[in-house]
């Protein structure tokens, strides 16, 4: 994984007075900005890997699911005897057939798709038809475009930039 890219504001020195910024911001950007072409493993599923436990499994790509979900049985496989990272939630869900589903909590999971690292918050349910569901929240965040004719999809994650340091610039100073 590449180191984060840092950018600094530079104030040019010219004879014409230019507005001076009152501070310099040090910016940090994720380098995860390449486009991935992903073929479906089987109907609407892709292979994902949980690198901590060297386990690959099928994940359903579901545009009808508002959020990403996983089953408690998945957690038993990838994090046996460790539910400390499960956070409570009061959010409830309704399936397409009207059945109410109440998650037992949420968890942040790290996983790979074609050797590219992702992190997602999953709502954890006791019973699901698929162990992992990548929902609309994940697909939108990663700019996914589905192509059912070619049985694949592409993802072009956005470049996330945020300030990590603010340094004041004294008046009449050139940088």
N, C-alpha and C positions, 0 to 999 in steps of 0.2 A: 504494500500500500504506500503510495507516495506521501511525502510530507505535505502538510498544509501549505498553501501558497499565501504569502504575506504581501500586502500592498500598502504603500504609504502615500499620503497626500504630499505633493511637492509644490512649493510656491516659487515660480520663476522670478529671477532678478531682471528687471527691465527699467528703462528710464521713465516709462509711463507708469504713473501710479495705478496699481491694481488692488482690488479688494483683498485684504489679507484674512485668511481663516484664523480663528482664535484658538484652534487646536489642531493636532494631527491625530487621526484615527488609525490605529493599526488594525487591519482587516484580516480575517481568516476565512478561507474558502475550502469547501470539500472538493476533492479531486474526482468525485464520483459523477462525472458528467458525460460519459460515453453512452451511445445508443446500443442496446442489446436486442438482438433478434432471437426470440425464444420459440422453439417448436413445442407444441403440446405433446406430452408423453402419451396420453390417451385422451379420450374425449374430455376437453376442458380442464385437464390436469397437467401440471408441470412437475419436474423433479426439483426438490429443494434439499439442501444439506444443512444439517446442524453440525458444524465443525467441531464443537467441543466434545461431542460423543461419536464423531465419524459415522453419522447415521443419515442416509438418504431416504426420502419418502415422497410420495405423491401429494401435491397440494392442489385443491380445487380452486380454479380462478373463477370467481362468482361475482358478476356485475350486479346481481340482485341482492347481494349481502352488503348492507351499509358499512359494516366494519369487518375486520379480520377476526377469525375465531379459531380456537383449537379445543381439543378435547382433553379431559383430565387424563385419559389413557396415554395421550401424547406426552404430557408432562411426566408421567410415570416412566416412560421410555427414555426421555432425554434429561430429566432431572429427578431420578428416583430419590425418594425420601427427602426432597427439598422443596417445600411449598412456601418458604419464607419470602420469596419474591412475588408472591401472589397478593395483589392489592384489592381491597374490597371495592365493590361498585354497587350503586343503587339503580343502575340502568337496567331496564327490562326490554325484551324483544318479543316480537310476534312473527311467527313463520307465515309463509304464503297461505297456508291452510287455516290460519287463524289461531293456531296453538301458541300459547304463551311459553317463552323460554326465559329462564332467569339464570344469568351467569353466576358462577361461584366466585368470580373476581376477574382481574386483568393481570397481564404479565407482559413485560418487554422481552422479546426473544430476538436473538441474533441468528441469521441464517444466510446461506449462500444460494444464489441462482447463477449458474454458469460462472462460478468462481468470483462473482461480484458480491460483496457483503451488503446486507440490508439489516435494518432493525425496525421492528414493528410492535405496536401494542396489540395484543390479542385478548379478546374476551374468551374466558375459559368456561366451557360447558361440560356437564357430566356426560351427556350423550349427544353425539353428532354423527351424521352419516359419513363424514370425512374427518380424518384426524386434524387436518389443517385446511382452512378456507382463507384465501387471500381475497379480501373484499374490496369494495369500491374505494374506501379510504386509502388503501395501499396503492391501488391502480391509478387513482387520480394524483396522488402525491408523486408518483414516478412517471407521469405522463404516458400511461400505457395506451397503445392503439391495437385493438384486436382485429385480426384479419381471418375471418372464418373460412373464406375461400381457400386460403393457403394453409389453414390450420396452424397459425402461429400468431404471435403478437410481438410488438416492440415496446421497449421502455426507454425513455430518455429522461433520466432524473434531472431535476433542476439543480442549478448551482446554488448552494446555500452559502451566503456570506453574512458574517456578523462581526461587530466590533469587539475586539478583545483588549484594547488598551487605548486610553485617551491621554494625550500629552499636551499641556498648554504651550502656546507659542508666545513669547514676550513680544510687545509692540516693537516695530522697526527692526525685526529680525528676518534674515534671509536664510532659507533652508536649502 
